[in-house]
Amino acid sequence: MAGKKRLDLLLVERGLVSTRSRARAAIMAGQVLVDNQVVDKAGALVPDSAQVELKGGDLPFVSRGGLKLAKAIKEFGIDLRGRKVLDIGASTGGFTDCCLQAGAALVYAVDVGYGQLAWSLRTNPAVVNLERTNVRYLSREQLTRGLPDFACIDVSFISLRLVLPVVAELLAEPGEVVMLIKPQFEAGREQVGKGGVVRDAKIHRQVLAGVLAKAEELGFVLWHLDFSPVQGPHGNIEYLAHGFFRGPAREFAPPSPEYTVKKAHEYFAQNR
């Protein structure tokens, strides 16, 4: 009888991806087909004889950050076709690339750094490169090709509590947002462990509750909450929150921080 192996290990063994972390991210992003069926569990046991296919190659975006947003777009049912996007914390451009591949008409790529945006995006006429730009001081006047109605946020070394008020000012109404919540940059200094890692699930719950409360205070309405398929540096678990600014009324209760944190910690414990 044919043996079985974990899907993430099988991807690495067959040379479809370079590492298990990339395998897990691709699996959760819905990129992996087993016998022509999407399988989204990294720990799924797959027969050695199975046909395994990776859609889009090892990494379909200019950086692995695109895999994080790709999960949000897929799981939360976000339609970016023809839309204008504000990508805050663009860096190399993983989110920007993901948005363009999802059909966005225009992306403002905002980052405080310089020279990081991938050349393929820097030269793309659908991308407005706003490098050397601190989002806290970004104004509507700088968005010269029209206001965005979708924002995606992936920032480091600054709290989302400081970024969200600016986003509320810059979005066209109704606006939509996906934000990556990073406990290592939201928790108090005394709560961050060695190497900048926050492992305590209790702190994760506190961080999510605090950021989401601030968002709602500003007028954002949360629709979805999940964990990122890709861990941050040194193994930090990160979270994806999706909602609207002065948009449609919520049709259902979103997952609680407690449930989401529990699910995330269980997943990564099983898929080390």
N, C-alpha and C positions, 0 to 999 in steps of 0.2 A: 504494500500500500504506500502511496506517495506520502512523503513527509510534508509538514507545514512549517512556515516561518512567519514571524511578525512582518507586517507589510513594510514598516520603516527600514528594517534590516535588509529586506529583500531588495528595496530600491537601491541601497548602498552597494550591496553585493553585486547587483547587475550593472552597476556603474551609471545608473540614471541620475543620481545626485551624488554630491561629494561627501556629505555628512548626514548623520541621523537628524540633526536639528533642521537641516534643509528638507529632509524627507518629511518630517512631521509637519513643517509649515506648508509644504506642497500638498500633503494629504488633506490637511484641514481646510486648505483653500479650494478643494474640489478639483485639483489638477490630476489626480491619479485614477486611472481606470484599471480594474481587474476584470478580465474577460468581458471588456466593453461596458462595465458597470462602474459608476463612481463609488469609491469606498473612502469614507472620511474619518476612519479610525486608525490611528497609527499602530495600535496594538492588535489590529485584526489579523487572525491567523490565515495565511494564504497558502494553498498548495504549491509545492515547488514547480509543478507543471503549468501553473496559471500564466496567462498572458497578461503582463503588467505594462501599462503605457503611461508616460508622463506627458501631459498636454503642455505645450509651450516651452519645453526644454527645462533645464535645471533651474534657471531663475528667469522668469518672464519679464522682469522689470529691471531698471538700472540699479536698484538696490533691493535688499530683502525687505525693506520697509514697505514696499508695494504689496507684499503678501499680507501684511496686517490690514491694510485698507481693502484689499481684495476680499478678505473674509467678511468684512463689514458690508460691503456692497452686495455680496452673495447672500449672506444670512439675513440681512435686514431689508432686502428687497429695494435697494436704492437705484434709481434711474438717473444717470448723469447725461444722457443723450442731449446734446445741444445746449448744455448749461455752462454758466460761467462759475469758475471755482476759485476760492481763495485757499491756497496751500500754505499754512503757517508752520515754519520750521522745515522748509523744503529740503535743505541739505543737498544730497546728491540727486534727489528727485524721485525717489521711489513712489511717493504718493502722487506726485505730478504725473509720472508715467502711467500709473494705474488709472488715474482719472481720464487721461487722454485715450487710453485703450478701451475705457468704458464708454467713450463717446462724447466726453466734454468738449465744448467748442473753444474754450479759453481757460487757461490757468494762470493766475497770478502766483508766482513762486517766491515766497517771502522768506528771507533768512538773514540773520544778523551777520553771518559769515560771508566770505568772499571766495570766489573761484571754485566752489564745491559742486555746483550744478553740472550734471553730465552734459557733455558737448552736444549730444543728440537732442537734448531738450533746450539747451542754451540757443541753438540755432533754429529751433522750431518756431514758426510764426504764430503758433497758437499759445506760446508761452511768453508771459511778461516776466522777465527776470528782475525781481526786486531784491537783489542782494545788498549787503551792508545796510539792511533796514531792520531796525528794532520795532517789532510789531506794536509795542506799547505806544509808539508815536506815529503809527501809520494813520493816514487820513484818507477820507473819501476822494480828495482831490488827486491823490496819487494813483487811484484806480481809473486810469484814463480811458479804458475801453469798456466802461460800464460796470455797475455794481454786481458783485457775485451773489448768487442765491444759494450757494453751497460752500461750506468751509470744512476743511479737514485740518486737524491740528496734531502735530507731533513735535513737542518742544522739550528741551532739556535745560536743566539748571534754572528753571523759572516755573512758578506754580501756575496752573491753569486758572486759578482764582484771579490772577493778574491779567491773563490773556482774554478771558471770556467777556469782560466788559467792553473791550475794544472790538471783538467780533460782533457783539450786539449792535455796535454803532456802524459797522461796515457792511453788514449783510442787507441785501434787498429783502423786502418782506413779501410773502413769507419766506423765511430762510431755513436752511437745513444744515446740520452740523454732525460730523463724526470727530470725536476727540479721543486721543490715546492717553489714558490715565496711567502715569508712572509713579507708583508709590515712593520710589527712591527720591523723587523730586517734589513730592507733596508732604511727606512725613517730616516731623521735627528732626533736627540734627541728632538728638539723642536717641531717636528711634531707628536710625540707619546703621546697619551693622558693618562689619569689616568688608572692605572692598566696595562700599557703596551699595550693599545688597540689603533689601528688606524682605525677610522670610516669614515674619510673624503674620499669620492670617488675620489676627485681631487688628493689627495696624492696617492691613489691606482694607478691611471692612470700614475702619474709621476714615481712611483716605477717600474711598469711594463715596461714602455718605457725605463727607464734607464738600467734595467737589460737586456732587450732584445737587446738594442743597444750595450752593452758590449759583449754579446754573439756573435752577428754578427761581431763585430770588431775582435773577436778571431777566426772567421772562422766557427761558428755554423750557420746553416740555420734553421730558425723557420718554422715548419709546422703547429703546432696546439697550441691553447691557450684556456684554459677553467678555471673554478673555481673548487676548491676542494669540494667534497660533505660533508666534515667534517670540521667544524670550529676549529680554534686553541684555545688555552687557553683564557678564558674570552670573547669568541665570535669573535675573529679575523677572518676575511675572508682571505683565502689563495688561491693561483692560481697555476695551472699546465701548464707548458710549455713543448712542445715536439719538438725536432728537430734532425738534423744530423750534424756530424762533418766530413767535406770533404766526404760527401755522395751524394746521388742522388739529382738532381736539384729539386727545389720546383715545384709542379704541379699546385698549386693554391695559392691564397693569404690567409694567415691565418687571423683569426678574429683579429680585432684591439683591443688594450687595452681599448679604449672607450666602444666598444660594450661589451667586456667581463666583465668589471667592472659594467656596467649598468645591465647586465643580472644577475650577482652575487648578487648585492644589491637588485634587485627586488625579486629574489628567496628567499633570507633569510628574507626579510621583510614580505613576504607572508607565510613563514613557521617558524615563531617564536614559 
